[in-house]
Amino acid sequence: MTPRRPLSHPTPHSASDSPRQFAPRKATQLPSGSTAIVYCEGQFGEQDGKTANGLVRHSEKYDIVSVIDSRQAGADAGAFLDGTPNNIPVLTDLPRAIAHAGHVPDYLICGVAPADGLLSATQRVVLLDGIARGMHIINGLHEFLNDDAEFAAASLLADVTITDIRRPKAKKDLHLFSGRIFDVTCPRIAVLGTDGSIGKRTTATLLVQALNAYGINAVMVGTGQTTLIQGGKYGVALDALVPQFCSGEVEHQVVSAFEGENPDVIIVEGQGALSHPAYLTSAHILRGSRPAGVIVQHAPKRQVLGDFPMLAMPTAAHEVQLIEAFADTKVIGITVNHEHMTDDEIGEAINALELEFGIPATDPLTRPLDQLAKMVLLAFPELEAATASKFR
């Protein structure tokens, strides 16, 4: 059996191996002047390349024309990640990417997401080269390039912009927790996990797509830089905030989504893991959004935490117990990150998780998406009833 593609650490396989993919990219519907190259040298498909991975899978704001990673040059990005070609080539370097596009694309997106959030010397050279060629820079790192004298001067000289996605609003514009979350009458579901870079954003995005396909008005609230770069309407880069404002900003984004979209359900993207010693933003997500249900993403074959190999992975049972003890909520489903797993192993893991917890389990990337939607409908049958009434 050919191994399935993980949400991270992928290896190539044939298109026929992966039956469940993102909705087709709609580049023609994107605004003009939105073409972009994603720079992800040495990290495409890896945990620290999660921004590039996410943009290849889903982008509402940018027309991704290529990915830069010399290790995987020659591959189709979609086929490499998920087994289905999407006509986004992986190329060796910026000059070749520009030559392939036939023009200088509008944006160069920094698609790497290292734990320290800083640029290496080599990465600086590539981004500065993009600026010199007239490309706007989208930067999702903790290092704000507008504050860097060299980058600021280069962008001024080239008459281009640098967007530091993680730069918080001024403190006067940030929100403390206010209790307005109690005015949100629709269910909130948080997609949390047992580690960072385990596929929470991917699963949350697919869940929104699946529920909307059922006629349920589902809206996503993002909590990380990649969702914002993808074009998410509601969200905040939570790990860049002063902790005092974190739960309040999550609450504010959920309330804004509720008031702006009148949704049937709000899906909140998770960050890190509640048990993780370095990434504690899950606590603020649980406190700020007060979800009625939680989906836990778990990688059964992952032995140690992704960026912290000295620490063993928690079990799914440990994370479920911790979440339900920490917040007034229930875990309603488990989703599998299938890295390093064959199809038979995925099926065995799904069956074992359902038997252990008595709740649905699935793999969003290799199993039909309606299984993901039904996970929510089983926990919140009023959603299906409300949807049925819309079509009477």
N, C-alpha and C positions, 0 to 999 in steps of 0.2 A: 504494500500500500504506500503510495506517495505521500510524504508528510505534507500536512496543510500549512498554510501561511500563518505565522504568528502576527499579532498586532505590533510586535517589535521583533527585532532580530530575524527578518525574513530571509529565505533563500528561494531562488527561482523555481518555478514549476509551470506546468501547462495550464492554459486557460480553462480547460475542462475540469480541473480539479476543484474549482472554487465556485459553488452555485449561488452564493449570496454576496452581492457587491453593493456599493453605494449607487444611488440614482445617477443616471448619466449626467456628466458635466454639461452645463449649458453656457458655453463660452459666448455664443452669439447674443445672449441676453445681458451680458455684462456691459457696463458703460464703456464707451470708447476711451482710449488712453489708459487701459488697465492691464496691458500685457506685462508679464513678469517672469523673470528667471529666479529660481530658488537655489541659493548657494548652500550646499550641504556636504562639503568635501570630507570624505572619510567616515561619514555618519549616516548616510541614507539607509533607512531600514533599521537602524539601531535605536536604542532608547534615547540617546542624545540627539537623534535626528527627528524627533517626534513632530517638530513644527513642519518640516518638509514632508514627512509622511502624511500628516493631516491635510496639508494643502494639495497634495497629489490626489488624495481621496475625495476631498470636498472643498470647494472654494466658491463663495458667492460674490466675492469682490474682485478677484484677480483672475485673469486668463493665464494660467500657468503654461508657458510654452516649452520649458525644459527644466531639468534639475542638473546641478553640477556636482558630480562625485566621480573622480577618476577611477575609483575602485570598481564601480559598477557601470562604467562607460560602455555604451552600446546596447544596454538593456532598455526595454520599455518600462517606464516607472510603474504603471499599473500592473503589468504582468509580474514584475519583480515583487511588488508588495502583496498582491492579492490574487494573481493568476489570471487577470483579465486585462488585456491591453487597453490603454486609454490614449495612445498617441502622444504621450509626453515622454520624450527621449531623455535618457541620462547621458550627459556629455562630460568631456574631460575637464574643460576649463571655460572661463568666461569668453575669450575670443571665439572658441568653437561654438559656444552657445549663441553668441550674437550672429555669427555667420550662418548658423542653422536657421535662425529666425528670419534672416534676410533684412533685418533692420535692428536698430538698437531698441530693445524693449523699454517700456516706460519705467519699470521698477526692477530693482534687485533686492530680493527678500533674503534676509539672513535666516536660513532654515535650521541652523543648529541650536540646540538648547542644553548646553552643559549645566551641570548642577551648580557651578559657581557663577554662571551667567556672565562670563567675561570672554572677550575676544582674545585669540592668540595673535602673535605677530603676523603670521601668515594670513590669517583671516582678515586682519586689518588691511593688508596690501590689496586683497581681492576687492573688498568693499570700496576702498579708495579708488581703485581702478574703475569700478562701476561708476562712481561719481564723476571721475574725469571724462568718462564716455557719455555723460549726460543722463545717467539713470538716477531716479529717486531711490532712496534707501528706506526699507522697512526693517526695523530692528526690534526684535522681541526680547533682547537680553536685559539683564539687570544693569549693565553698563550703558549709560545714556550717551549716545554719540553726539548729540547736540551740545553736550557739555565738554566735549573733547576739542581742544583748540585746533588740532590738525583737521579733524572732520568738519568742524564748523567753517574753517577757512576754505576747505576744498569745496564744500557745498555752496558757499557764497560765490566763489569764483566760477563754478560750473552752472550756477543759477538752478540748483535742484534742491529738493527738500529732504530732510531726514526725519522720519517719524519714529519716535521712541515709544513703542506700544505700552511698555510697562510703566511709563512715567505716570505717577498718580496725579489726580487733580490737586489743586491747592487745598490745604487742610480746611479752609473756610467753606469749601464746597463738598467736603466729605460728610458722611452721615454716620451718626451713632445709632445703635439699635433704639427704635422708638416704640415698638409694639404695633406698628402699622401692618405687620405681617398677619395679625389677627383679622384684618379686614379682607384678606385674600380668601375667597370662599371656594376656589377650585383646589383640587388636590395638588400637592407638590411631591415630586418623586426625585430623590437624589441618587445619582449613580456614583457610588463610592467604590473602593477597591482595597486590596491587601498590599499594594505597593504603588510607587510612582511609576509612570510610563507603562501602565499595564493595560490601557485601552479604554479608560473611562470616557474620554471625549468621543472616541469612535462609537462606543456603544450608545452614549447619549444621543449622538447625531442620528444614528440608525433608528433608535427608538422613536425619535420625533418623526422621522420619515415614515416609519411603520404605522404609527398612530394616525398621522394625517392621511395615510392611504385608507384607513378604516373610516375616514370622515370625522375623526376626532381632532379638534383644533388644539394641537400640542405646540407649545412654544418652549424654546430652550433658553436658559440663562447660563451663560458661560462664566467660568471663574479663572481662566488662564489666558495667556497671551495668544496661543494658537487660535482659539475660537474667535478672538477679536480680529486677528489677521484674516481669518476665513471670511469675515464679514458679519459675524453675529451682531444682531441689533441690540441685544441686552447682555451685559456682562461687565466684568471687572477683572483686572489682573490681580488676583487676591494676594499673591505672595509678595507683591511690591508695596503693600500698604503697611502703615503703622498698625500693629495688632488691635489697638483700641477701636479702630474704625472697621475692622474686617466684617464682623457679623452685621453691623449696620449697613455696610455697602452691599452685602448679599441681600439683606432685607429690601433695601432700596431698589435693587435691580429686579427682584421678584415682584415687588409692588408695581414698578413701572411696566413690567411685562403684562401684569394682570390688568392694569388700567388701560394700557395701550392696545392690547390685542383681544381682550375678553375671551381668554382661552378656556378650554375645558379642563386642561391639565398643564402644569408647568414642569419641565424636566430640568433639573439643576445638575450641571457638570461637577463632578468631584475633583479633588486635588489630593495628591499623596495618598495617605491612609491614616485613619484615626490612630492606629497603633504605631505609626512611623515616628521614630525619634527626631527626624530632621524636618519633616513636612507636617505641620500641625494645622493646616488650613481646613482639613475636614471638620474639625471641631467648630470652626466659625460657620461653615456651610450648614451644619446641623442646627446650630443655634440661630443663625440668621434666617434660614428658609423654613425651619420647622416642618420638615417633610412628613407627610402621612405614611410614606413608604420609601424603602431604600432597596436598590439593586446593588449587589456586591459583585464586582469583577475580580476573578481569581485566576492565576496561572498555575495549574496543578504541577507542572514540571519545573517551575522556578524554585530553586533551592535557597537562594540568598537574595536579599534586597538588591535592586538593580545597581544603585550607586554606592552601596555599602556592603561589600561582600563579607565583611566580618560579622554580619547579622543575618540570622536565619529568617526565612520567610515565615510569617504567621500562617496558621491554618485558616481556612475559610470559617470554620466553627469558632475560632478565637475572635475573628473580626466581627462576625455576626453577634456574638455575645457582647463584645465591647460596645458596638454601635447601639444595641438595644438597651444596654445598661446606661449609656451616656445620654441618650435622647429618648423622648416620648415618641417612639416610632417602631415600626416593624419592618424587618427585611422580608421582601415579597418575592425575591428571585435571586438566583445566582447565574452570572454569565461567565463563560469560560474564555480565557485567552489561551489559544491553542499552540503557543510557541513550543517547538520541539515535540509535537504530538502527531501521531498518525491519525487517520480518520477513525479507525477502530478505537484508539485510545481516547479520542474526543467523545465518542459515543459512550464508552465505559465510564468516563468521568462525569458526563451529564447524568447517566443513570445513578451513579453512586451519590452524587450531590442531591438529587431528588429524593433518593431513599433516606439519606442522612437527615435532611432538613424538612421533608414533607412539603416543599414548595417547588415551583417550576425552575428548571435550569435549561440553558441553551448556549450555543456559540453563535453570536450574531453574524459572524463572517462566513460560517460554513453551513449553517442551518437556515431554513426559510425564515424570513423576517416576521411572518405572522406569528411565529412562536414567541418572539419578543413582545409583540403587541398583546398577545393573549395572556402573557405574564402579568401585564398591567390590568387587563380587563377582568381577569380572575380575582385580583385583589380589589378592584374598584368597579363592580358590575354596574354601578350607576352611570359610568361613562358610556357603556354600550347602550344602556337604556336611553340616555340623553341623545346619543347619536341617532338611534332608531327614530326618535320622535322628530328629528329634523327632516326626515324623508317621508313622513306620513302625509 
